[in-house]
Amino acid sequence: MLEPSAAGRGLATRTARVIIDWAIQERGIHRVGWLVASPNHAGIAVTRRLGMTEDGVLWEFCPPRGQRLDVEVWSVPAPEWRAGS
């Protein structure tokens, strides 16, 4: 979650892009995954801008705070990421 004054500037997308590039290019990661609570529309928008695919939903998943939320699982395999870069 970003500081409210930083929201809407593409910072999360750009930051995630740098981290994914590093994970794939430098660390040799084959698939990058992203978990995002279904009510987090901004987070889901980031996954879409990154070209990720929704793999499924963890229904009533229990994150660390104990609140049960549906959590979407998104990912991008390295070959697909490289093709889109």
Backbone as CSV, one residue per row, in Angstrom:
resi,resn,N_x,N_y,N_z,CA_x,CA_y,CA_z,C_x,C_y,C_z
1,MET,0.847,-1.173,0.000,0.000,0.000,0.000,0.899,1.245,0.000
2,LEU,0.526,2.173,-0.827,1.311,3.404,-0.951,0.767,4.507,-0.055
3,GLU,1.627,5.424,0.260,1.212,6.679,0.893,0.171,7.298,-0.021
4,PRO,-0.971,7.764,0.498,-2.029,8.301,-0.352,-1.569,9.352,-1.367
5,SER,-0.617,10.199,-1.001,-0.172,11.230,-1.940,0.634,10.644,-3.100
6,ALA,1.102,9.401,-2.953,1.883,8.750,-4.021,1.009,7.886,-4.934
7,ALA,-0.219,7.633,-4.523,-1.117,6.767,-5.298,-1.440,7.376,-6.659
8,GLY,-1.602,6.518,-7.645,-2.009,6.961,-8.978,-0.889,7.504,-9.843
9,ARG,0.335,7.322,-9.429,1.483,7.845,-10.191,2.283,6.748,-10.893
10,GLY,1.829,5.517,-10.785,2.521,4.416,-11.435,3.724,3.893,-10.670
11,LEU,3.895,4.325,-9.424,5.065,3.914,-8.649,5.072,2.419,-8.358
12,ALA,3.928,1.866,-7.974,3.866,0.434,-7.664,4.167,-0.395,-8.903
13,THR,3.630,0.008,-10.037,3.868,-0.735,-11.276,5.342,-0.670,-11.675
14,ARG,5.921,0.512,-11.630,7.334,0.655,-12.010,8.238,-0.113,-11.051
15,THR,7.940,-0.037,-9.771,8.743,-0.743,-8.778,8.649,-2.252,-8.979
16,ALA,7.433,-2.746,-9.177,7.249,-4.178,-9.396,7.962,-4.627,-10.661
17,ARG,7.935,-3.815,-11.698,8.598,-4.158,-12.962,10.118,-4.329,-12.740
18,VAL,10.715,-3.424,-11.971,12.152,-3.511,-11.679,12.457,-4.789,-10.890
19,ILE,11.639,-5.079,-9.898,11.862,-6.268,-9.071,11.674,-7.543,-9.888
20,ILE,10.654,-7.584,-10.734,10.427,-8.769,-11.570,11.570,-8.941,-12.556
21,ASP,12.005,-7.851,-13.183,13.165,-7.937,-14.091,14.370,-8.529,-13.364
22,TRP,14.650,-8.027,-12.179,15.774,-8.519,-11.393,15.605,-9.999,-11.055
23,ALA,14.415,-10.381,-10.587,14.171,-11.772,-10.190,14.372,-12.730,-11.359
24,ILE,13.906,-12.337,-12.526,13.999,-13.208,-13.701,15.395,-13.163,-14.315
25,GLN,15.912,-11.972,-14.550,17.200,-11.835,-15.243,18.401,-12.195,-14.362
26,GLU,18.396,-11.728,-13.127,19.562,-11.909,-12.260,19.485,-13.170,-11.397
27,ARG,18.305,-13.493,-10.934,18.158,-14.626,-10.015,17.679,-15.901,-10.700
28,GLY,17.253,-15.800,-11.960,16.834,-16.985,-12.693,15.490,-17.561,-12.273
29,ILE,14.650,-16.731,-11.684,13.317,-17.183,-11.266,12.516,-17.539,-12.520
30,HIS,11.816,-18.661,-12.478,11.056,-19.098,-13.657,9.643,-18.521,-13.696
31,ARG,9.052,-18.307,-12.536,7.687,-17.786,-12.490,7.582,-16.836,-11.306
32,VAL,6.997,-15.677,-11.536,6.789,-14.692,-10.470,5.305,-14.675,-10.134
33,GLY,4.999,-14.809,-8.851,3.608,-14.807,-8.402,3.292,-13.585,-7.566
34,TRP,2.013,-13.253,-7.517,1.544,-12.083,-6.780,0.219,-12.463,-6.124
35,LEU,0.118,-12.267,-4.824,-1.140,-12.480,-4.107,-1.727,-11.116,-3.781
36,VAL,-3.003,-10.954,-4.065,-3.651,-9.669,-3.806,-5.088,-9.917,-3.352
37,ALA,-5.482,-9.226,-2.280,-6.853,-9.358,-1.781,-7.837,-8.875,-2.843
38,SER,-8.895,-9.638,-3.043,-9.873,-9.300,-4.083,-10.432,-7.876,-3.967
39,PRO,-10.639,-7.345,-2.755,-11.130,-5.963,-2.672,-10.088,-4.903,-3.058
40,ASN,-8.830,-5.290,-3.233,-7.761,-4.335,-3.541,-7.703,-4.099,-5.052
41,HIS,-8.584,-3.261,-5.539,-8.694,-3.012,-6.979,-7.435,-2.367,-7.553
42,ALA,-6.784,-1.524,-6.784,-5.544,-0.898,-7.258,-4.450,-1.951,-7.433
43,GLY,-4.344,-2.878,-6.497,-3.351,-3.939,-6.593,-3.606,-4.859,-7.777
44,ILE,-4.864,-5.150,-8.035,-5.226,-5.982,-9.181,-4.907,-5.243,-10.481
45,ALA,-5.124,-3.949,-10.497,-4.796,-3.156,-11.696,-3.295,-3.217,-11.988
46,VAL,-2.473,-3.241,-10.944,-1.022,-3.345,-11.140,-0.695,-4.674,-11.819
47,THR,-1.289,-5.769,-11.346,-0.997,-7.072,-11.953,-1.373,-7.081,-13.430
48,ARG,-2.474,-6.451,-13.754,-2.900,-6.399,-15.165,-1.932,-5.565,-15.995
49,ARG,-1.493,-4.430,-15.458,-0.534,-3.597,-16.198,0.791,-4.327,-16.405
50,LEU,1.128,-5.217,-15.486,2.362,-5.987,-15.599,2.217,-7.167,-16.556
51,GLY,1.010,-7.425,-17.016,0.788,-8.524,-17.954,0.664,-9.883,-17.286
52,MET,0.339,-9.883,-16.004,0.178,-11.147,-15.293,-1.171,-11.782,-15.625
53,THR,-1.263,-13.080,-15.362,-2.485,-13.838,-15.591,-3.036,-14.290,-14.248
54,GLU,-4.350,-14.213,-14.099,-4.962,-14.689,-12.856,-4.992,-16.216,-12.869
55,ASP,-4.382,-16.814,-11.855,-4.323,-18.269,-11.752,-5.486,-18.843,-10.962
56,GLY,-6.061,-18.055,-10.072,-7.159,-18.559,-9.257,-7.404,-17.676,-8.058
57,VAL,-8.285,-18.151,-7.192,-8.647,-17.401,-5.992,-8.561,-18.333,-4.787
58,LEU,-7.950,-17.844,-3.734,-7.946,-18.546,-2.452,-9.128,-17.997,-1.658
59,TRP,-10.206,-18.751,-1.615,-11.440,-18.278,-0.990,-11.288,-18.218,0.525
60,GLU,-11.716,-17.109,1.095,-11.685,-16.880,2.540,-10.321,-17.201,3.140
61,PHE,-9.289,-16.769,2.445,-7.916,-16.949,2.885,-7.698,-16.130,4.149
62,CYS,-6.911,-16.625,5.057,-6.691,-15.932,6.326,-5.300,-15.322,6.360
63,PRO,-5.189,-14.030,6.020,-3.885,-13.372,6.074,-3.456,-13.119,7.526
64,PRO,-2.247,-12.605,7.737,-1.709,-12.436,9.092,-2.599,-11.664,10.064
65,ARG,-3.388,-10.714,9.593,-4.227,-9.922,10.509,-5.472,-10.682,10.965
66,GLY,-5.692,-11.873,10.401,-6.809,-12.698,10.842,-8.133,-12.419,10.162
67,GLN,-8.190,-11.448,9.276,-9.433,-11.144,8.578,-9.528,-12.043,7.346
68,ARG,-10.613,-12.781,7.224,-10.759,-13.693,6.097,-11.207,-12.932,4.853
69,LEU,-10.351,-12.971,3.827,-10.624,-12.310,2.556,-10.352,-13.281,1.423
70,ASP,-11.023,-13.066,0.305,-10.661,-13.798,-0.895,-9.372,-13.170,-1.424
71,VAL,-8.417,-14.011,-1.795,-7.129,-13.545,-2.278,-6.904,-14.110,-3.678
72,GLU,-6.638,-13.221,-4.622,-6.395,-13.630,-5.996,-4.911,-13.962,-6.174
73,VAL,-4.655,-15.007,-6.944,-3.292,-15.435,-7.249,-3.028,-15.086,-8.713
74,TRP,-2.023,-14.259,-8.952,-1.632,-13.836,-10.300,-0.183,-14.245,-10.524
75,SER,0.198,-14.508,-11.768,1.589,-14.849,-12.037,1.959,-14.553,-13.482
76,VAL,3.266,-14.600,-13.713,3.811,-14.468,-15.064,5.049,-15.358,-15.144
77,PRO,5.104,-16.265,-16.131,6.306,-17.068,-16.301,7.403,-16.259,-16.985
78,ALA,8.645,-16.604,-16.705,9.787,-15.859,-17.234,9.759,-15.717,-18.755
79,PRO,9.490,-16.796,-19.535,9.486,-16.618,-20.995,8.455,-15.592,-21.472
80,GLU,7.310,-15.583,-20.821,6.266,-14.614,-21.181,6.702,-13.190,-20.808
81,TRP,7.330,-13.064,-19.627,7.822,-11.756,-19.177,8.862,-11.210,-20.149
82,ARG,9.809,-12.066,-20.532,10.860,-11.628,-21.468,10.273,-11.224,-22.815
83,ALA,9.270,-11.955,-23.275,8.643,-11.650,-24.563,7.941,-10.296,-24.539
84,GLY,7.423,-9.918,-23.367,6.702,-8.665,-23.258,7.566,-7.476,-22.895
85,SER,8.819,-7.718,-22.548,9.700,-6.623,-22.116,10.177,-5.782,-23.254
